[in-house]
Amino acid sequence: MKIFLFAFSLFLFVSETFSQDKKAYQIFTAQGKKTHYKKMLKTAEKADIVLFGEQHNSAIAHWLQYELTADLHPRRKLILGAEMFERDNQDALTAYTLGEIDQKAFDTLARFWSNYKTDYKPLVDFARENKLEFIATNIPRRYANQVYKQGLASLDSLSEKEKSWIVPLPFPFDPELPTYKEMLNMMGDHGTPELVLAQAIKDATMAHSILKYFKKDHLFLHYHGAYHSDFYEGIHWYLKLEQPGLKYVTISTVTQKNLDKLEESHLKKADFIIVVDENVTTTY
């Protein structure tokens, strides 16, 4: 009996200790039910295309992107892609991942986000080490800015080579999609139809790039800001419009003060919502 009481007391102590551990994140389903990484991994494993929406400065999101990529690699043939690389940088990105150029040469040939070294280089190097394709999916920023400032018609004067870096024009556009309407409202007096159109051409170009490089029996894993696929709009909307028969899995990243319950505003943002504690240090 004494041994039993000791064991039971030890169990209570350990349980209490672990229950007090602080968590950095919690994964939820679209309906707000708590789930876990293994479930997300198993679901992603069965997809044709996984859209991993991040908060650009979230260390947890970047870590989970790497972990998901590494865990999917032995299970599926992978193709990687990212918003953070623009279409006109594809040659340099391919040369680096194939080992044809080193990092120094890559630095001179490609444009990088300011947080490339900490947040995206590990993924690119993973592709290089494992001989995976890594696709630059985004429209060159200068053309998106051109749409914002001068309208879509201004792209008509681009060369054929420049147009090859953009979704074929004209492209479908629905300004009534809730995320686009919200963007317009959030910008207030600074919001214009051209601003939303510039966002849409990014989404459409990324979706077009994904489908262009997608291969049967492969899994295309794409990294981007969560806003580009939240609520199954943006990139996801364009993908479904073009290829409704493929299996898509979406992931979003949000921050909350409380990890116990998914806030109502985040419900149905994605198949899996990664809630990061708002006190977790960011990468910038």
C-alpha positions in Angstrom: 0.0 0.0 0.0 2.8 2.4 0.9 4.4 1.7 -2.5 1.1 2.4 -4.2 0.6 5.6 -2.3 4.1 6.8 -3.2 3.6 5.9 -6.9 0.2 7.7 -6.9 1.7 10.8 -5.2 4.5 10.8 -7.8 2.0 10.6 -10.6 0.1 13.5 -9.2 3.3 15.5 -8.9 4.4 14.8 -12.4 1.0 15.5 -13.9 0.8 18.8 -12.0 4.3 19.7 -13.1 3.6 19.0 -16.8 0.2 20.7 -16.7 2.0 23.9 -15.8 4.4 23.8 -18.7 4.0 26.7 -21.0 3.1 26.0 -24.7 4.4 28.1 -27.6 1.6 27.1 -30.0 -1.5 25.0 -30.4 -2.9 23.6 -33.6 -6.7 23.8 -34.3 -9.0 22.4 -37.0 -11.1 24.7 -39.1 -14.0 24.2 -36.7 -11.9 25.2 -33.7 -11.2 21.7 -32.3 -7.7 21.2 -30.8 -5.5 18.8 -32.8 -1.8 18.0 -33.1 1.1 18.1 -35.5 0.9 14.4 -36.4 -2.7 14.9 -37.6 -1.6 17.8 -39.7 1.3 15.8 -41.1 -0.9 12.8 -42.0 -3.5 15.0 -43.7 -0.8 16.9 -45.6 0.8 13.7 -46.7 -2.4 12.8 -48.7 -2.7 16.1 -50.5 -1.6 17.1 -54.0 -1.0 20.7 -52.9 -0.4 22.1 -49.4 -0.7 25.9 -48.9 1.3 26.8 -45.8 0.3 30.3 -44.7 2.7 32.0 -42.4 3.1 35.2 -40.5 6.3 36.4 -42.0 8.0 37.1 -38.7 6.8 34.0 -36.8 9.7 31.8 -35.6 7.2 29.1 -34.8 5.7 29.1 -38.3 9.1 29.0 -40.0 10.2 26.1 -37.7 7.0 24.2 -38.5 7.5 24.8 -42.2 10.9 23.2 -42.0 9.7 20.3 -39.8 6.7 19.6 -42.1 9.0 19.7 -45.2 11.5 17.4 -43.6 8.8 14.9 -42.3 7.0 14.8 -45.7 10.2 14.3 -47.7 10.6 10.5 -47.0 6.9 10.0 -47.5 6.2 11.8 -50.7 8.0 13.2 -53.8 8.1 16.9 -53.0 8.2 20.1 -55.0 8.7 23.3 -53.0 7.6 26.8 -53.9 7.4 30.2 -52.2 5.9 33.7 -52.4 9.3 35.0 -51.3 10.9 34.3 -54.7 9.8 36.1 -57.9 9.4 34.4 -61.2 12.4 36.2 -62.8 14.6 34.7 -60.2 13.9 31.1 -61.1 17.1 30.5 -63.1 19.2 31.6 -60.2 17.2 29.6 -57.7 17.4 26.5 -59.8 21.1 26.9 -60.3 21.6 27.1 -56.6 19.4 24.1 -55.7 21.1 22.0 -58.3 24.5 22.9 -56.9 25.7 24.7 -60.0 26.4 27.9 -58.1 27.4 28.6 -54.5 25.7 31.0 -52.0 28.0 33.9 -52.9 27.0 33.7 -56.6 23.3 33.2 -55.6 23.5 36.3 -53.5 24.5 38.3 -56.6 21.9 36.8 -58.9 18.7 36.7 -56.8 16.7 39.2 -54.8 16.0 38.1 -51.2 13.7 39.3 -48.5 15.4 40.9 -45.5 14.7 37.8 -43.3 15.9 35.3 -45.9 18.9 34.0 -44.0 17.0 33.2 -40.8 13.6 32.2 -42.2 13.9 30.9 -45.8 17.5 29.9 -46.4 17.0 26.6 -44.3 14.2 25.6 -46.7 16.2 26.4 -49.8 19.2 24.6 -48.5 17.0 21.6 -47.7 16.0 21.5 -51.3 19.6 21.8 -52.4 20.7 19.0 -50.1 17.9 16.7 -51.1 17.8 17.6 -54.8 14.3 19.0 -54.7 12.8 21.5 -57.2 12.2 24.9 -55.6 9.8 27.1 -57.6 9.8 30.9 -57.5 6.1 31.5 -57.8 5.4 35.2 -57.3 5.0 38.0 -59.8 8.0 40.4 -59.9 7.2 43.1 -57.4 7.7 45.9 -59.9 4.8 44.6 -62.0 2.5 44.3 -59.1 3.4 47.9 -58.1 2.8 48.9 -61.7 -0.7 47.5 -61.5 -1.3 49.4 -58.3 -0.1 52.7 -59.7 -1.2 52.5 -63.3 -3.8 49.8 -63.6 -3.8 46.4 -65.3 -3.7 47.8 -68.9 -0.2 49.1 -68.2 1.1 45.6 -68.4 0.1 45.3 -72.1 3.3 47.1 -73.1 5.6 44.4 -71.4 7.7 42.1 -73.6 6.7 38.5 -74.1 9.5 37.4 -71.8 8.3 39.8 -69.0 4.7 38.5 -69.5 6.0 35.0 -69.0 6.6 35.9 -65.4 3.0 36.8 -64.9 -0.3 34.9 -65.0 -1.7 35.0 -68.6 -3.6 38.1 -69.1 -6.5 38.8 -68.8 -7.0 36.7 -65.6 -10.2 36.1 -63.6 -10.8 38.6 -60.9 -13.7 38.7 -58.3 -13.5 42.0 -56.3 -16.4 40.7 -54.2 -14.4 38.0 -52.5 -14.5 38.8 -48.7 -10.7 39.0 -48.2 -10.4 41.5 -51.1 -13.3 43.5 -49.7 -11.7 43.5 -46.3 -8.4 44.6 -47.6 -10.1 47.6 -49.3 -11.9 48.5 -46.1 -8.8 48.2 -44.0 -6.9 50.6 -46.2 -9.6 53.3 -45.7 -8.9 56.4 -47.8 -5.7 54.7 -49.2 -7.6 51.7 -50.6 -8.3 51.7 -54.3 -9.6 49.0 -56.7 -6.1 48.9 -58.2 -4.6 48.0 -54.8 -6.9 45.0 -54.6 -6.1 44.1 -58.2 -2.4 44.2 -57.4 -3.1 41.7 -54.6 -5.1 39.5 -56.9 -2.5 39.3 -59.6 0.0 38.1 -57.0 -2.5 35.4 -55.9 -3.2 34.4 -59.5 0.4 34.3 -60.5 1.4 32.1 -57.6 -1.5 29.7 -58.4 -0.5 29.7 -62.0 3.1 28.9 -61.1 2.1 26.1 -58.8 0.0 24.4 -61.4 2.6 25.0 -64.1 5.2 23.0 -62.1 3.0 20.6 -60.4 3.6 16.9 -61.3 1.3 13.9 -61.0 2.1 11.7 -57.9 4.0 14.6 -56.3 3.1 16.9 -53.4 3.6 20.6 -54.0 4.3 22.4 -50.7 4.0 26.2 -51.0 5.0 28.8 -48.4 3.4 32.3 -48.3 1.8 34.9 -46.1 -1.4 33.5 -44.6 -3.5 36.2 -46.1 -2.9 34.8 -49.5 -4.9 31.6 -48.7 -7.0 32.4 -45.6 -10.6 31.4 -45.8 -9.8 29.3 -48.9 -9.5 32.4 -51.0 -6.5 34.0 -52.7 -4.2 31.4 -54.1 -6.6 28.6 -53.1 -9.5 30.3 -55.0 -7.4 30.5 -58.2 -6.2 26.9 -57.9 -9.7 25.5 -57.4 -10.9 27.6 -60.4 -8.3 26.0 -62.6 -8.0 22.5 -61.1 -10.9 21.7 -58.9 -10.1 17.9 -58.9 -6.8 18.2 -57.0 -6.7 17.6 -53.2 -5.7 20.8 -51.4 -4.8 21.3 -47.7 -4.4 24.7 -46.2 -2.6 25.9 -43.1 -2.8 29.3 -41.5 -0.8 31.0 -38.7 -2.3 33.4 -36.2 -1.4 34.8 -32.8 -3.5 34.8 -29.6 -3.0 35.5 -26.0 -4.9 32.4 -25.0 -4.1 29.0 -26.6 -7.0 27.1 -25.1 -9.6 28.2 -27.6 -9.6 29.4 -31.2 -10.9 32.9 -31.4 -14.1 33.2 -33.5 -12.5 35.4 -36.1 -10.0 32.6 -36.9 -12.6 29.9 -37.4 -12.5 28.3 -40.9 -9.4 30.2 -41.9 -7.8 27.0 -43.1 -7.9 23.2 -42.6 -5.3 23.7 -39.8 -4.8 26.9 -37.8 -1.5 27.2 -35.9 -2.1 29.5 -33.0 1.1 31.0 -31.7 1.3 32.6 -28.2 1.5 36.3 -28.8 4.5 36.6 -26.4 6.7 34.3 -28.5 9.7 36.2 -29.9 9.5 37.1 -33.6 12.3 37.0 -36.1 12.1 40.7 -36.8 
